[in-house]
Amino acid sequence: MARASAGGKSPHIREVTSVDDVSYRPGRGPVTEQEALVMHRDLKRRQLERSAGKPVDDDQLPTELPAGDATKFVLSQRVTERQRAYLEALAHIQDTTAAKIIDVMIYEAMLSEPMSPAAFDARRRDLELAVRGRPRVTDIRRDRAKQQRIDQLKAELAELQGEPL
């Protein structure tokens, strides 16, 4: 890793200095190297503090992202058996591995513009609904609770305005 510049800060961190600076805004473009570095430093800070049991100084953190061809580490992701079956079938059809398919998905995500949190949640729910054929129970409960809250607010508004429902 490269050494920090004078003042103890990497030139990459001046524009994006904290995880709070890494956020969605329309038209923002893909995640930048500066944003990825800030998140990488934050993750490393938390890992080091958890293992050492004490605060970590900035000079103990990386000043640049690992190389693109750096050694890979295992990332655990929970999936349903159905998702795994489809992934394995796709891998077999494409004569590759599930890991390589996930690798491609990550590269595509790295190069694409992030969606707003609300759009992402809606997209995930739409895809899940298309695959499952029915909404999740938690989605049904959430939607029902949301509608009840809307109805409650409408009633309160009508009461404040002195109008009957």
N, C-alpha and C positions, 0 to 999 in steps of 0.2 A: 504494500500500500504506500502511496505517496505521502510525504510529510506535509503537514499543514503549513500554510503560508504564514507570514508575519502576523502577529496578533492572535495566533492559535486557531484561526478559522480557515476553512477551505474556501477558495473563491466560488465554489459551486453553491455554498450555503448562504451567501449574502442575499440573493434574491428570494429564496425560499428558506426560511430559517427555522420553522417549526412545523409539526404535524398539522397545526391549525391553518397553515398556509396552503396545505394540500387539500383542495376542495373542488367541488363541481361548480362550474359556471358555464352557461351556454356558449358554444363555439370555442371552448378552451383548448381543443386539440388533444392528442394523446398525452399520456403521462410523460413528463419530462425526466431527463436524467437527474436534474436537481431534486425533483419531487421524490423520485425513487431513492436517491441518496439520503434524503431527510428521513424517509421511512425506514431505510436500512439501518441508519444510525440509531433511530429510536428503538428498533427491534434489538439491535446489539446492546444498547444501553440497558434495556430491561433484562436481557439474558445475563449480562455481566452482573447487574445488581442483584438478581435472583441468586446467582451462584456464589457471589462474594458476600452477599448480605450487607452491603454498604453502598453508598452513592458512588457513581463513576464519573471521573473528570472527562471533559470533552476531548482532551488529548489522548485518551485511551480508546477513542472511537475511530472507525475508518474514515478516511477523508475522500475516498472514492469508491465507486461501486466495484464489486468483484468483476473480473474479466468475463466476457460472454461465454468463454469456453472453460470456465472454472469448474472444479469438481462439483458434481451434482449431489444433493442430499435428498433423503427420503422425505416426502411431504405426505402426510396422512389426510385422506379425505373420506368422509362417510358418504356412502351411496346406498341406494336400495338394491336388492338383489335383481330387480327388474332392470335398473339402470346398468348394472354390471353385465347382465346378460346381453343387453343391446350393445354395449361397448365392446364386449368380447366378440359378438357376431360381426360388428363393423370392422374390428381389427382383423378378423379371419378373412372377411370379404376383401379387404384392402391389402391382405398379406403383410400385415405389420403387427405391432403390439399396441395394447391399450395405453401403455405409457407414452408411446410416440404420438398417438392421437391426442392425448392430453397435452403433450408438449406443443403440438401445432395449435391447439386451442389457446394455450397461454401466449404463444407468440402472436397470434391474431389479436388477442386482447391487449397485448403490449403496444401494438401498432394502431389500435382503434381509439376513437374518442370515447371517453367514458359517458355513460348515460346519467341523467339525473337520478338520484336515489329513488324517487317515485317511479320514474320510467323503468328503472332496472327491476324494482319489485314487481311492477305490473307485467313486464316481459317474462320474468321467472314464473310468475303465477300462470300466465297464458301458456307458456311452454309446458309447464307441469300439467295443466288442465288438458292440453292437447294429447299428452302421453297417457295420462291416467284415465281420461274420459269422464272424470267427475271432479268437482272441487274438493279440496282437503277440508276436513271438519273444522280445523282452526280458521280457514278462510271463511267458511260459512258463518262461524261464530263471530268473527271480526266484522264481516259485512253486516250481520244482523245487529250487532252492538252499535256500529256506525250509523245504521239507519235509525235505530232507536234514539241515538243522541241527536240526530238531525231533526227527528220528529219532536223531541223534547225542546230543542232550541227554537223550532218554528212556533210551538205552543207558547213559549216564554215571550218570543217576539210579538206574537199576536196579542198576548195579554198586555204587554207594555204599550202597544199601539192602541189598545182598547178595542180590538177587532175580534169578532167571534171566529172560530175555526171553520 
